[in-house]
Amino acid sequence: MVDPKKCIGCGTCVNMCPVEAISFDNNGRAVINQELCIKCGTCEAVCPVNAIEIKR
């Protein structure tokens, strides 16, 4: 889950996702496609503002 209030739209998570499950919404914030997400935690680990929390 991405907290849109924290996300700064840097793209780090988009670039690091191994299954390309993250994209940007119309406001330039990251969104995770839950059907593609494998819950590996990479995006959560690389987010510089801690805007992502993976619910396992």
Backbone as XML, in Angstrom:
<?xml version="1.0"?>
<chain id="A" units="angstrom">
  <residue number="1" name="MET">
    <atom name="N" x="0.844" y="-1.169" z="0.000"/>
    <atom name="CA" x="0.000" y="0.000" z="0.000"/>
    <atom name="C" x="0.893" y="1.236" z="0.000"/>
  </residue>
  <residue number="2" name="VAL">
    <atom name="N" x="0.552" y="2.195" z="-0.842"/>
    <atom name="CA" x="1.305" y="3.441" z="-0.931"/>
    <atom name="C" x="0.501" y="4.546" z="-0.267"/>
  </residue>
  <residue number="3" name="ASP">
    <atom name="N" x="1.139" y="5.277" z="0.641"/>
    <atom name="CA" x="0.503" y="6.428" z="1.271"/>
    <atom name="C" x="0.702" y="7.620" z="0.339"/>
  </residue>
  <residue number="4" name="PRO">
    <atom name="N" x="-0.367" y="8.065" z="-0.341"/>
    <atom name="CA" x="-0.223" y="9.158" z="-1.303"/>
    <atom name="C" x="0.196" y="10.485" z="-0.673"/>
  </residue>
  <residue number="5" name="LYS">
    <atom name="N" x="-0.001" y="10.621" z="0.629"/>
    <atom name="CA" x="0.414" y="11.853" z="1.309"/>
    <atom name="C" x="1.925" y="11.893" z="1.527"/>
  </residue>
  <residue number="6" name="LYS">
    <atom name="N" x="2.555" y="10.719" z="1.563"/>
    <atom name="CA" x="4.007" y="10.646" z="1.755"/>
    <atom name="C" x="4.768" y="10.532" z="0.438"/>
  </residue>
  <residue number="7" name="CYS">
    <atom name="N" x="4.154" y="9.879" z="-0.564"/>
    <atom name="CA" x="4.835" y="9.619" z="-1.831"/>
    <atom name="C" x="5.238" y="10.924" z="-2.510"/>
  </residue>
  <residue number="8" name="ILE">
    <atom name="N" x="6.504" y="10.997" z="-2.919"/>
    <atom name="CA" x="7.001" y="12.200" z="-3.597"/>
    <atom name="C" x="7.166" y="11.980" z="-5.100"/>
  </residue>
  <residue number="9" name="GLY">
    <atom name="N" x="6.777" y="10.788" z="-5.571"/>
    <atom name="CA" x="6.834" y="10.507" z="-7.005"/>
    <atom name="C" x="8.236" y="10.399" z="-7.573"/>
  </residue>
  <residue number="10" name="CYS">
    <atom name="N" x="9.176" y="9.948" z="-6.771"/>
    <atom name="CA" x="10.576" y="9.889" z="-7.215"/>
    <atom name="C" x="10.829" y="8.781" z="-8.238"/>
  </residue>
  <residue number="11" name="GLY">
    <atom name="N" x="10.008" y="7.728" z="-8.214"/>
    <atom name="CA" x="10.159" y="6.641" z="-9.175"/>
    <atom name="C" x="11.102" y="5.534" z="-8.763"/>
  </residue>
  <residue number="12" name="THR">
    <atom name="N" x="11.700" y="5.631" z="-7.605"/>
    <atom name="CA" x="12.630" y="4.595" z="-7.166"/>
    <atom name="C" x="11.940" y="3.234" z="-7.099"/>
  </residue>
  <residue number="13" name="CYS">
    <atom name="N" x="10.757" y="3.192" z="-6.533"/>
    <atom name="CA" x="10.037" y="1.922" z="-6.415"/>
    <atom name="C" x="9.662" y="1.369" z="-7.786"/>
  </residue>
  <residue number="14" name="VAL">
    <atom name="N" x="9.261" y="2.244" z="-8.688"/>
    <atom name="CA" x="8.895" y="1.832" z="-10.046"/>
    <atom name="C" x="10.092" y="1.180" z="-10.727"/>
  </residue>
  <residue number="15" name="ASN">
    <atom name="N" x="11.239" y="1.790" z="-10.598"/>
    <atom name="CA" x="12.458" y="1.282" z="-11.231"/>
    <atom name="C" x="12.978" y="-0.007" z="-10.605"/>
  </residue>
  <residue number="16" name="MET">
    <atom name="N" x="12.711" y="-0.212" z="-9.328"/>
    <atom name="CA" x="13.262" y="-1.369" z="-8.622"/>
    <atom name="C" x="12.333" y="-2.578" z="-8.564"/>
  </residue>
  <residue number="17" name="CYS">
    <atom name="N" x="11.066" y="-2.410" z="-8.860"/>
    <atom name="CA" x="10.108" y="-3.524" z="-8.777"/>
    <atom name="C" x="10.467" y="-4.603" z="-9.798"/>
  </residue>
  <residue number="18" name="PRO">
    <atom name="N" x="10.721" y="-5.833" z="-9.335"/>
    <atom name="CA" x="11.149" y="-6.894" z="-10.247"/>
    <atom name="C" x="10.044" y="-7.419" z="-11.166"/>
  </residue>
  <residue number="19" name="VAL">
    <atom name="N" x="8.785" y="-7.111" z="-10.851"/>
    <atom name="CA" x="7.674" y="-7.614" z="-11.671"/>
    <atom name="C" x="6.869" y="-6.491" z="-12.313"/>
  </residue>
  <residue number="20" name="GLU">
    <atom name="N" x="7.399" y="-5.279" z="-12.260"/>
    <atom name="CA" x="6.752" y="-4.099" z="-12.864"/>
    <atom name="C" x="5.308" y="-3.922" z="-12.396"/>
  </residue>
  <residue number="21" name="ALA">
    <atom name="N" x="5.109" y="-4.071" z="-11.090"/>
    <atom name="CA" x="3.776" y="-3.960" z="-10.510"/>
    <atom name="C" x="3.435" y="-2.545" z="-10.062"/>
  </residue>
  <residue number="22" name="ILE">
    <atom name="N" x="4.373" y="-1.611" z="-10.205"/>
    <atom name="CA" x="4.155" y="-0.251" z="-9.723"/>
    <atom name="C" x="4.162" y="0.717" z="-10.891"/>
  </residue>
  <residue number="23" name="SER">
    <atom name="N" x="3.211" y="1.628" z="-10.856"/>
    <atom name="CA" x="3.132" y="2.671" z="-11.876"/>
    <atom name="C" x="2.746" y="3.967" z="-11.184"/>
  </residue>
  <residue number="24" name="PHE">
    <atom name="N" x="2.578" y="5.018" z="-11.969"/>
    <atom name="CA" x="2.172" y="6.307" z="-11.422"/>
    <atom name="C" x="0.711" y="6.589" z="-11.740"/>
  </residue>
  <residue number="25" name="ASP">
    <atom name="N" x="0.018" y="7.228" z="-10.807"/>
    <atom name="CA" x="-1.351" y="7.651" z="-11.081"/>
    <atom name="C" x="-1.320" y="9.017" z="-11.762"/>
  </residue>
  <residue number="26" name="ASN">
    <atom name="N" x="-2.469" y="9.596" z="-11.987"/>
    <atom name="CA" x="-2.557" y="10.890" z="-12.679"/>
    <atom name="C" x="-1.935" y="12.041" z="-11.889"/>
  </residue>
  <residue number="27" name="ASN">
    <atom name="N" x="-1.721" y="11.829" z="-10.603"/>
    <atom name="CA" x="-1.116" y="12.856" z="-9.749"/>
    <atom name="C" x="0.377" y="12.648" z="-9.570"/>
  </residue>
  <residue number="28" name="GLY">
    <atom name="N" x="0.953" y="11.669" z="-10.273"/>
    <atom name="CA" x="2.387" y="11.417" z="-10.163"/>
    <atom name="C" x="2.784" y="10.641" z="-8.930"/>
  </residue>
  <residue number="29" name="ARG">
    <atom name="N" x="1.828" y="9.963" z="-8.316"/>
    <atom name="CA" x="2.104" y="9.157" z="-7.121"/>
    <atom name="C" x="2.120" y="7.683" z="-7.505"/>
  </residue>
  <residue number="30" name="ALA">
    <atom name="N" x="2.911" y="6.909" z="-6.803"/>
    <atom name="CA" x="3.024" y="5.484" z="-7.080"/>
    <atom name="C" x="1.759" y="4.747" z="-6.657"/>
  </residue>
  <residue number="31" name="VAL">
    <atom name="N" x="1.389" y="3.768" z="-7.462"/>
    <atom name="CA" x="0.302" y="2.850" z="-7.127"/>
    <atom name="C" x="0.779" y="1.435" z="-7.439"/>
  </residue>
  <residue number="32" name="ILE">
    <atom name="N" x="0.378" y="0.495" z="-6.604"/>
    <atom name="CA" x="0.802" y="-0.887" z="-6.758"/>
    <atom name="C" x="-0.357" y="-1.716" z="-7.300"/>
  </residue>
  <residue number="33" name="ASN">
    <atom name="N" x="-0.093" y="-2.435" z="-8.375"/>
    <atom name="CA" x="-1.075" y="-3.360" z="-8.933"/>
    <atom name="C" x="-0.995" y="-4.637" z="-8.095"/>
  </residue>
  <residue number="34" name="GLN">
    <atom name="N" x="-1.998" y="-4.859" z="-7.248"/>
    <atom name="CA" x="-1.978" y="-5.985" z="-6.318"/>
    <atom name="C" x="-2.013" y="-7.338" z="-7.022"/>
  </residue>
  <residue number="35" name="GLU">
    <atom name="N" x="-2.533" y="-7.377" z="-8.228"/>
    <atom name="CA" x="-2.574" y="-8.642" z="-8.971"/>
    <atom name="C" x="-1.185" y="-9.053" z="-9.454"/>
  </residue>
  <residue number="36" name="LEU">
    <atom name="N" x="-0.318" y="-8.092" z="-9.689"/>
    <atom name="CA" x="1.044" y="-8.376" z="-10.149"/>
    <atom name="C" x="2.051" y="-8.474" z="-9.005"/>
  </residue>
  <residue number="37" name="CYS">
    <atom name="N" x="1.770" y="-7.781" z="-7.914"/>
    <atom name="CA" x="2.703" y="-7.703" z="-6.791"/>
    <atom name="C" x="2.972" y="-9.085" z="-6.182"/>
  </residue>
  <residue number="38" name="ILE">
    <atom name="N" x="4.262" y="-9.383" z="-5.968"/>
    <atom name="CA" x="4.658" y="-10.657" z="-5.350"/>
    <atom name="C" x="5.052" y="-10.464" z="-3.879"/>
  </residue>
  <residue number="39" name="LYS">
    <atom name="N" x="4.852" y="-9.255" z="-3.370"/>
    <atom name="CA" x="5.112" y="-8.916" z="-1.964"/>
    <atom name="C" x="6.551" y="-9.221" z="-1.534"/>
  </residue>
  <residue number="40" name="CYS">
    <atom name="N" x="7.490" y="-8.904" z="-2.424"/>
    <atom name="CA" x="8.903" y="-9.165" z="-2.128"/>
    <atom name="C" x="9.494" y="-8.146" z="-1.150"/>
  </residue>
  <residue number="41" name="GLY">
    <atom name="N" x="8.888" y="-6.959" z="-1.066"/>
    <atom name="CA" x="9.361" y="-5.943" z="-0.129"/>
    <atom name="C" x="10.421" y="-5.003" z="-0.673"/>
  </residue>
  <residue number="42" name="THR">
    <atom name="N" x="10.805" y="-5.173" z="-1.927"/>
    <atom name="CA" x="11.835" y="-4.314" z="-2.506"/>
    <atom name="C" x="11.406" y="-2.854" z="-2.488"/>
  </residue>
  <residue number="43" name="CYS">
    <atom name="N" x="10.202" y="-2.574" z="-2.922"/>
    <atom name="CA" x="9.729" y="-1.191" z="-2.979"/>
    <atom name="C" x="9.694" y="-0.557" z="-1.588"/>
  </residue>
  <residue number="44" name="GLU">
    <atom name="N" x="9.253" y="-1.336" z="-0.634"/>
    <atom name="CA" x="9.188" y="-0.863" z="0.755"/>
    <atom name="C" x="10.589" y="-0.498" z="1.254"/>
  </residue>
  <residue number="45" name="ALA">
    <atom name="N" x="11.570" y="-1.320" z="0.908"/>
    <atom name="CA" x="12.943" y="-1.112" z="1.359"/>
    <atom name="C" x="13.612" y="0.088" z="0.700"/>
  </residue>
  <residue number="46" name="VAL">
    <atom name="N" x="13.289" y="0.362" z="-0.572"/>
    <atom name="CA" x="13.983" y="1.429" z="-1.290"/>
    <atom name="C" x="13.290" y="2.788" z="-1.230"/>
  </residue>
  <residue number="47" name="CYS">
    <atom name="N" x="12.068" y="2.845" z="-0.759"/>
    <atom name="CA" x="11.346" y="4.120" z="-0.716"/>
    <atom name="C" x="12.043" y="5.085" z="0.251"/>
  </residue>
  <residue number="48" name="PRO">
    <atom name="N" x="12.493" y="6.237" z="-0.264"/>
    <atom name="CA" x="13.239" y="7.164" z="0.588"/>
    <atom name="C" x="12.390" y="7.896" z="1.623"/>
  </residue>
  <residue number="49" name="VAL">
    <atom name="N" x="11.078" y="7.861" z="1.480"/>
    <atom name="CA" x="10.211" y="8.567" z="2.423"/>
    <atom name="C" x="9.277" y="7.620" z="3.178"/>
  </residue>
  <residue number="50" name="ASN">
    <atom name="N" x="9.556" y="6.323" z="3.090"/>
    <atom name="CA" x="8.759" y="5.301" z="3.791"/>
    <atom name="C" x="7.265" y="5.414" z="3.498"/>
  </residue>
  <residue number="51" name="ALA">
    <atom name="N" x="6.939" y="5.612" z="2.227"/>
    <atom name="CA" x="5.532" y="5.755" z="1.828"/>
    <atom name="C" x="4.873" y="4.420" z="1.507"/>
  </residue>
  <residue number="52" name="ILE">
    <atom name="N" x="5.643" y="3.333" z="1.495"/>
    <atom name="CA" x="5.103" y="2.031" z="1.101"/>
    <atom name="C" x="5.145" y="1.051" z="2.263"/>
  </residue>
  <residue number="53" name="GLU">
    <atom name="N" x="4.030" y="0.362" z="2.441"/>
    <atom name="CA" x="3.952" y="-0.696" z="3.438"/>
    <atom name="C" x="3.339" y="-1.911" z="2.759"/>
  </residue>
  <residue number="54" name="ILE">
    <atom name="N" x="4.091" y="-3.009" z="2.765"/>
    <atom name="CA" x="3.602" y="-4.250" z="2.165"/>
    <atom name="C" x="2.872" y="-5.044" z="3.241"/>
  </residue>
  <residue number="55" name="LYS">
    <atom name="N" x="1.629" y="-5.374" z="2.958"/>
    <atom name="CA" x="0.847" y="-6.208" z="3.888"/>
    <atom name="C" x="0.999" y="-7.649" z="3.454"/>
  </residue>
  <residue number="56" name="ARG">
    <atom name="N" x="1.647" y="-8.416" z="4.281"/>
    <atom name="CA" x="1.917" y="-9.826" z="3.956"/>
    <atom name="C" x="0.896" y="-10.730" z="4.557"/>
  </residue>
</chain>
